[in-house]
């Protein structure tokens, strides 16, 4: 089994799509390898591209505030994106780019083995909640094979639509109870099972 640092080196050398041609730095993700919660966004933006770190711009500052609202720090969770290089002009990642990059997200999930995966925005939501609408399922969770999948709006949505800020803040407040519920369940209940909506 490779380590996260090896995955980061592989991402830096990745040529599976053309995004690397336009990027300053790869943005593989960051956080502890034993993180209980993984947050998955869409794609690096300008600030992330400059620093090689996820969620360090305005949306990242809001995300840090959200962590603080539930008594958590960024250093306790793992944060990454669907694609690991910034798309040109901050455009949305294309389906082919997301598919090409999915190998790295798969490896990160396998290595970290989080208890909870939080999707930030509709692109990461589509990976784990296919054919759903984020406006309908944000703030809801499904448990599959002992892992909780929780859908949220992307923090950047609050910067563009102030009315979404409250909804994002309220959704974040649900996370501690969901994690506590998962931890309280006996081990046999973490085996593969049918989807159940909390």
C-alpha positions in Angstrom: 0.0 0.0 0.0 1.4 3.3 -1.0 1.4 6.3 1.3 -0.3 9.7 0.7 3.1 11.3 0.0 3.7 8.8 -2.8 0.2 9.6 -4.2 1.1 13.3 -4.1 4.2 12.6 -6.2 2.2 10.6 -8.7 -0.4 13.5 -8.9 2.5 16.0 -9.5 3.6 13.8 -12.5 0.1 13.1 -13.8 -0.6 13.7 -17.4 -3.9 11.8 -17.6 -5.7 15.0 -18.8 -4.5 18.5 -20.0 -5.2 20.4 -16.8 -1.5 20.2 -15.7 -0.6 22.4 -18.7 -2.4 25.4 -17.3 -1.6 24.9 -13.6 1.1 26.5 -11.5 1.1 23.7 -8.9 -0.8 20.5 -8.3 -3.2 20.6 -5.4 -3.5 17.0 -4.2 -5.1 17.6 -0.9 -4.0 17.8 2.7 -4.8 16.4 6.1 -3.9 13.4 8.3 -3.8 10.0 6.8 -6.1 8.7 9.7 -8.7 11.5 9.3 -12.2 10.5 10.2 -13.8 13.0 7.9 -12.9 13.7 4.3 -14.2 16.9 2.6 -14.3 16.8 -1.2 -14.7 20.0 -3.3 -14.7 20.6 -7.0 -11.4 22.0 -8.3 -8.5 24.3 -7.2 -9.0 28.0 -7.7 -6.4 30.7 -8.3 -5.2 30.9 -4.6 -5.0 27.1 -4.4 -3.1 26.9 -7.7 -0.5 29.4 -6.3 0.0 27.7 -3.0 -0.6 24.0 -3.9 -3.1 23.7 -1.0 -6.9 23.2 -1.1 -9.4 25.8 0.1 -7.1 28.6 0.9 -9.0 31.4 -0.8 -12.3 33.1 0.3 -14.2 29.9 0.2 -11.5 28.3 2.3 -11.8 31.0 5.0 -15.5 30.3 5.2 -14.8 26.6 5.4 -12.5 27.3 8.4 -15.3 29.2 10.0 -17.6 26.2 9.5 -15.1 23.9 11.1 -14.8 26.2 14.1 -18.6 26.2 14.4 -18.5 22.4 15.2 -15.4 22.6 17.4 -13.1 21.3 14.7 -9.8 22.5 13.1 -8.7 22.1 9.5 -5.8 20.0 10.7 -8.2 17.2 11.9 -9.9 16.6 8.6 -8.7 15.6 5.1 -9.6 18.1 2.3 -9.2 17.5 -1.4 -11.0 18.1 -4.7 -12.4 16.1 -7.6 -9.6 17.3 -9.8 -6.1 18.1 -8.6 -5.1 20.9 -11.1 -6.8 24.2 -11.6 -9.0 24.4 -14.7 -8.1 27.5 -16.8 -9.9 30.7 -15.9 -11.6 28.9 -13.0 -14.0 27.1 -15.3 -15.8 24.0 -14.0 -13.9 20.7 -14.5 -15.1 18.8 -17.5 -16.6 15.3 -17.2 -13.5 13.8 -18.9 -11.2 15.6 -16.5 -13.1 14.4 -13.5 -13.0 10.8 -14.8 -9.3 11.0 -15.5 -8.6 12.3 -12.0 -10.8 9.8 -10.2 -7.9 7.4 -9.8 -6.3 9.7 -7.4 -9.4 10.3 -5.3 -10.0 6.6 -5.2 -6.5 6.1 -3.8 -6.9 8.8 -1.2 -10.2 7.3 0.0 -8.6 3.9 0.1 -5.6 5.1 2.1 -7.4 7.4 4.5 -10.5 5.1 4.9 -12.6 7.9 6.4 -15.7 7.3 8.5 -17.5 10.1 6.8 -17.2 11.8 3.4 -18.7 15.2 2.9 -19.3 16.4 -0.6 -18.9 20.1 -1.2 -20.8 21.2 -4.3 -22.6 19.4 -7.1 -19.6 17.9 -8.8 -18.5 15.8 -5.9 -22.1 15.2 -5.0 -22.7 13.7 -8.4 -19.9 11.2 -7.8 -21.5 9.8 -4.6 -25.1 10.7 -5.1 -25.7 10.2 -8.9 -28.7 11.7 -10.5 -29.6 13.8 -7.5 -30.1 17.6 -7.2 -28.0 19.4 -4.6 -30.9 21.7 -3.8 -32.9 18.7 -2.7 -30.4 16.6 -0.9 -28.0 19.0 0.8 -28.0 18.5 4.5 -28.9 14.8 4.1 -26.8 11.7 4.7 -26.6 8.1 3.5 -24.7 5.3 5.1 -23.1 2.7 2.9 -20.7 0.0 4.1 -20.1 1.7 7.4 -19.3 5.1 5.8 -21.6 8.2 6.0 -21.9 10.3 2.9 -23.1 13.8 3.6 -24.0 16.3 0.9 -23.4 20.1 1.3 -23.3 23.1 -1.0 -19.9 24.3 -1.9 -18.7 27.0 0.5 -18.1 29.3 -2.5 -21.9 29.2 -3.1 -22.3 31.4 0.0 -20.0 34.0 -1.5 -22.2 34.3 -4.6 -25.6 33.8 -3.0 -25.8 35.1 0.5 -29.1 33.3 1.1 -27.2 30.0 1.0 -24.8 30.9 3.8 -27.4 30.1 6.5 -28.2 26.7 4.9 -24.5 25.8 4.7 -24.0 26.8 8.3 -27.0 24.7 9.4 -25.9 21.7 7.4 -22.4 21.8 8.9 -24.0 21.7 12.4 -25.4 18.2 11.6 -22.0 16.6 11.2 -21.1 15.9 14.9 -24.3 14.1 15.6 -23.9 12.0 12.5 -20.4 11.0 13.4 -21.4 10.3 17.0 -24.2 8.0 15.8 -21.8 6.1 13.5 -19.3 5.6 16.4 -22.0 4.3 18.7 -23.1 1.5 16.4 -21.7 -2.0 17.0 -19.1 -3.2 14.6 -21.3 -5.7 12.8 -23.5 -2.8 11.6 -20.6 -1.4 9.6 -20.7 -4.3 7.1 -22.1 -3.6 3.7 -25.8 -2.9 3.8 -28.6 -1.3 1.9 -28.7 2.5 1.8 -30.4 4.1 4.7 -31.3 7.8 4.9 -30.8 9.5 8.2 
